[in-house]
Amino acid sequence: MTDLTNLGVAAIRDGVAAGDFTAVEVAEAFNANVAAAAALNAFIVTTPERAIEAAQATDARRAAGQPLGKMGGVPIGMKDLFATKGVQTTAASHILEGFVPEYESTVSQKLWDAGAGMLGKLNLDQFAMGSSNETSYFGNVISPWRRNDGGNAAMAPGGSSGGSSAAVSARLAPAATGTDTGGSIRQPAAFTGISGIKPTYGRCSRWGIVAFASSLDQAGPMARDVRDCAIMLEAMAGFDPKDATSLDLPVPAWEAGLSADMKGKKVGIPREYRMDGMDADVAASWDQGIAWLKDAGAEIVEISLPHTKYALPAYYIIAPAEASSNLARYDGVRYGLRDLPDGAGLQDMYAATRAAGFGPEVKRRILIGTYVLSAGFYDAYYTQAQKVRTLISHDYKNAFTECDVILAPTAPTAAFGLGEKSDDPLAMYLNDVFAVPASLAGLPAMSVPAGLNREGLPLGLQIVGRPFDEQGVLNAGLVIEQRAHFSAKPERWW
């Protein structure tokens, strides 16, 4: 039998439905891979029994001739930002260690209803704040990829969804959930040679997801290829009355609508993204992507996104401001960690709990956010950043009068080594330079693997689409996927 862990979502779903193998066999194979990969530290909690239970239910439905669902028989990893009933949910923070929700997030419930099973809760940057998965209280995730220079330096899997990217790339899961606030699906997907899509803001419910920046956070799938992302996104998306920002729109049949024909479509290339000193391999990959889309029948047009240079500064005002507000609820009173020094009063308990529970990066962003929201600086920083956000949205609106989708690199470089940027927060923040603008505008955006750089590390290309046009984004991604023929996978060392 084929090694079942080499199969993706579509192949597993269709194979189980056809009776080529059972869902239990699939779950057992992935459970074994997860157990053997502790060195990657991709999972905070493993739930092999949950994967088996869901698989048994799928096999029983098949035996009874009942529908198996969009994700029938597919075990997945769940980013530990999604509340899972009866299973610890920590957001990779000490302050939530031991917290076991009494409820299920809307997105995870939709996936279970679609027939998926859970292999475990995936590691991430603490409260989703980071680009390298080095801020987790439970230790950093290590990418399964290594440079081809003969060294064995541990590489960053990207962030914040680093556990998700590492697990899918290392064949510990055929797919995983991610969340994207400023690139946290797309950048880790690019770093590990997988695909990932951030849908239009509001397409997936945020209910039951630990909040970072509420006007930016959006859940999405991470998987081996474009089709698998389309299948999983169909299962995840949909209106939720419990989320005031949820889009009350029908969920399109994205998998059925996949097409690699770009005739009559225009692809925009933003001139502002051609930066001085741009990584040569990234630039070459971008040029190759342009050629592939042209080969598929697309017309290439140059566009301008003039406020691009202000996107990152605006993001690092808005996101920390919202984080400082959202994280105020972690006070040691209702749930999670409580640090109560002898003789301490309520204020002392608050201070001690938050000092012990939050990591350095989370504290840094809370401080920045509290500062920009303070009375003397609100208008100077937060109000100005919101105005810039509006200008960036207008840039995209104008650009989409000239093109259907936009092509750009996903990240300015390939993966870097763990520790190489952790001492310089600004260098780390610059990793999101290509990803943040689409997040600020709430647009659908996807990363697809496009090849390897000279060090043998994956490079991703990013497609950004109009609001609600996930189909156009997926189709352009399919064009790149079919022409890149990306089949590289990490050599097993763990």
Secondary structure by P-SEA (a helix, b strand, c coil): ccccccccaaaaaaaaaaccccaaaaaaaaaaaaaacccccccccccaaaaaaaaaaaaaaaaacccccccccbbbbbccccccccbbbbcccccccccccccccaaaaaaaaabbbbcbbbbccccccccccccccccbbbbcccccccccccccccccaaaaaaaaaaccccbbbbbbccccccaaaaaccbbbbbccccccccccccccccccbbbbbbcccaaaaaaaaaaaccccccccccccccccccccccccccccbbbbbbcccccccccaaaaaaaaaaaaaaaaabbbbbbbbcccccaaaaaaaaaaaaaaaaaacccccccccbbbbcccccaaaaaaaaaaacccaaaaaaaaaaaaaaccccccccaaaaaaaaaaaaaaaaaaaacccbbbbbcccccccccccccccaaaaaacccccaaaaaaccccbbbbcccccccbbbbbbbbbcccaaaaaaaaaaaaaaaacccccccccc
